[in-house]
Amino acid sequence: MSYTSFVYSNLKTDSRIVHSGDTLRVTFQLRNSGARDGEEVVQLYASKLNRKANDPIKQLKVFSRIALKEGEKKEVTLSVAATELMRWSEESHSFVLPKGKVVLEIGASSVDIRLKSAIDFQ
């Protein structure tokens, strides 16, 4: 629990994931808008837009604890290896990158989402 408040803004995603060796980078601004210094645990969740019945609703992919002084603003970059986004394919009996849109959500928890974006996997 934090004794201050935070504002998330300016979400940018690097959506050029083609191979399993690529890395997804998500960048955003985090500002301590409260009257005290504090820490925020920022979290990145991923979910398939048109998911199948056995796909997870939402998965935590990465998190980071960010300390900010009162009024301080910082650019935060979270990185996720493409292998973390792969799903098991019954057809090919291997892990593959998802096809279609993947929703990325940034927030303080799975129910406190502040920013959202979708990237398209070809």
C-alpha positions, 0 to 999 in steps of 0.5 A, spaced: 500 500 500 502 506 498 501 513 501 501 517 495 497 516 488 500 515 481 498 517 474 500 513 468 500 516 461 503 516 454 503 509 453 507 506 447 508 499 444 514 496 440 509 491 436 515 489 431 515 482 434 516 477 428 520 471 431 521 468 438 528 471 439 524 478 439 523 483 445 516 487 446 518 493 449 512 497 453 514 505 455 509 509 459 510 515 463 509 514 471 508 521 475 507 521 483 501 526 483 501 525 491 503 529 497 509 524 499 514 520 496 512 513 494 513 506 490 508 503 485 509 496 483 507 497 475 504 491 472 504 489 465 498 484 463 497 480 456 491 477 453 488 475 447 483 479 444 479 473 441 481 468 445 479 460 445 476 457 451 482 454 453 486 461 453 487 464 459 483 471 460 489 475 462 496 473 464 501 477 468 508 478 464 512 483 468 512 487 473 517 493 476 517 497 483 518 504 481 520 509 487 518 516 485 519 523 490 513 527 490 511 530 484 517 526 480 515 523 473 519 518 470 519 514 463 518 507 465 520 501 460 517 494 461 520 488 456 517 482 455 521 476 451 517 474 445 517 467 448 513 469 454 507 471 449 508 464 446 502 459 446 502 451 445 499 449 438 495 443 438 496 443 430 504 444 430 505 440 437 510 446 439 509 453 442 508 459 437 507 466 437 499 468 437 496 470 431 491 476 431 491 482 436 494 481 443 491 486 449 496 489 453 494 492 460 498 496 464 496 498 472 497 497 479 494 490 479 489 486 475 483 490 477 486 497 477 488 498 469 490 505 467 493 504 460 491 499 455 493 498 448 493 492 442 498 489 438 497 485 432 501 479 431 501 476 423 
